[in-house]
Structure formats: C-alpha cells, structure tokens
Amino acid sequence: MNIKFYKYQGAGNDFIMIDDRSLNFPKDNIQLVSHMCNRHFGIGSDGLILLQNDTLSDFRMVYYNSDGNESTMCGNGGRCIVAFARDLGIIDKIATFNAIDGGHIAEINYDIIKLKMINVKEYTVSDQYSFFQTGSPHHIQPVNNLKNHDVYNEGKKIRYAEMYNSTGGTNVNFVEPISKDEIFVRTYERGVEDETLACGTGVTAAALDFAEKNNIRMGELKVKVLGGELKVYWFKKHDYYQDVWLEGPAKNVFKGELDLDL
Ligand SMILES: N[C@@H](CCC[C@H](N)C(=O)O)C(=O)O
C-alpha cells in the first residue's frame, strides 16, 4: 500500500497529516500508526492526524497519539490541520472543523493559526496542583527551576497516579511564572509517553490556571514552551471559560510517500 503523507509542526509538536477524504486510510491499525510515528523505524512524530470530509463544517479531524491509539483533542494538532487544509485549498483564511470534542473555528494569518478551543467548565484549582479538561485532561503542577526539572520521571508518576485512573490517565504540565504576562510550561504527554516540545491543550490549561489564581476574567497570556511561544486568550462568564483561543505558528516541514506491505 502506498500512503502519501505530510509532516507539520506547531511550536515543535509534530504531526503526520493524511488527506483521508477518500476514507482509504486503515484507521483501526494501531501498529501501523505507531510505526509511522516511530522516530527510528518510521517517519517520526508526536501524533498522526486524518483530515476527513464533514457534513457540517469544512473538514473533520481524527487524532492519534504516537502510541497508535485514537485520543482526545490535540490543540497544536488542531492548529496544524488548519494549515494543512489551507495548503490543500479546502479553506482560505477562516476554517470550521469538527473534532472529538466538538466544533472549532480557526483564523489564519500566514503561518500563525489562532484556534478556538472548547468552553472549559471542568476544572479544580489549588496551590498544590490543578486539573483542567480543555478537550484533553491536564494536571497542572507548579514548580521552581522548571528548566532543570525531571519532566519525564516526575510526569510519568503523575500520569499513572491512581487519582487519574477514572479519566484514562492525564497529561502533566509543569509550570513556572516568568513575568506578569508570561509563563513557562513543559508537558509530559499521555499517549506519547514522553515530554513533547509543546502541548496546545496543556498550555491552554496552564493559562486558565493562571487566570483562576490571579482572578483575571478576560485576558491573554504568553506561554513559553521548549519549541517556541504560544499565546492563550480567554473570557470567563457564568463561572466557566468561553472564548478560549490558542495562537501560534503551524508549518509544513516536508511531504513524502510510504510504501507498506499490509
Ligand atoms: N499535543 C496535544 C495533546 C494531544 C492529546 C494528548 N496526548 C492526550 O492523549 O491526552 C495538544 O497540543 O493539545
């Protein structure tokens, strides 16, 4: 089987993109997806995304983690698939699409993609740690000296902690303030089972945690990640977060073809 693929990255969170409007991709083949995402034996990426037709919006996004399993929402993947849809000529400067967590809108300004995230209603905040459901589950852990923090080992412990068994585990974000309008975030990602260079739903969760703790109902925050910089906008109304937007770069890095014996 011959599979055409495209590779995109958003702040260093990288994805294989497949134009699956013909529904030909063997979407239940976990081994194939994890093989394609493997950095040594495959193409290499944090995840794989199918772009499919949708009856109610411009397209549908189906997201898989690099372990080969379909998962919950990916914010950077969402920004990347918008750039992909633009490059395929499906959309121009505005996109609407459906994903596992519902409908999304995005605005395109060359390589900068601003994606509207779901309303965030499920969260608990404390000085020790917080939890936000931003399309994917996110534990937020404040730390000092984040640059030298052992994100892999500490993240793994929390990701498999008993308290997250019921949500199928969690992603883990370690957070340190930089200034009054910027934070630094490093994320251990569920399903990649490693630290990634950026996580969009994680950065969104960390920004809303900042908003809660500083009582900022409407605002924006710069978020430094290992792969660059993202920005989150929010508006809290009726005790939940709406108008939550994630902004940052999303770029095509290369395209190719994979020849497989299936
Ligand atoms: N990289 C993502 C998050 C992807 C989903 C996550 N690994 C999970 O399974 O919960 C992002 O940018 O949001």
The ligand as an SDF file (V2000), in Angstrom:
LIG
                    3D

 13 12  0  0  0  0  0  0  0  0999 V2000
   -0.2580   17.5430   21.8660 N   0  0  0  0  0  0  0  0  0  0  0  0
   -1.6020   17.7480   22.1520 C   0  0  0  0  0  0  0  0  0  0  0  0
   -2.3300   16.8880   23.1180 C   0  0  0  0  0  0  0  0  0  0  0  0
   -2.6070   15.5470   22.4870 C   0  0  0  0  0  0  0  0  0  0  0  0
   -3.5010   14.6580   23.2990 C   0  0  0  0  0  0  0  0  0  0  0  0
   -2.8240   14.0610   24.4660 C   0  0  0  0  0  0  0  0  0  0  0  0
   -1.5670   13.4380   24.2060 N   0  0  0  0  0  0  0  0  0  0  0  0
   -3.7950   13.0780   25.1120 C   0  0  0  0  0  0  0  0  0  0  0  0
   -3.9000   11.9160   24.6740 O   0  0  0  0  0  0  0  0  0  0  0  0
   -4.4830   13.4850   26.0460 O   0  0  0  0  0  0  0  0  0  0  0  0
   -2.0080   19.2000   22.1790 C   0  0  0  0  0  0  0  0  0  0  0  0
   -1.3520   20.0190   21.5240 O   0  0  0  0  0  0  0  0  0  0  0  0
   -3.0420   19.5280   22.7760 O   0  0  0  0  0  0  0  0  0  0  0  0
  1  2  1  0
  2  3  1  0
  2 11  1  0
  3  4  1  0
  4  5  1  0
  5  6  1  0
  6  7  1  0
  6  8  1  0
  8  9  2  0
  8 10  1  0
 11 12  2  0
 11 13  1  0
M  END
$$$$
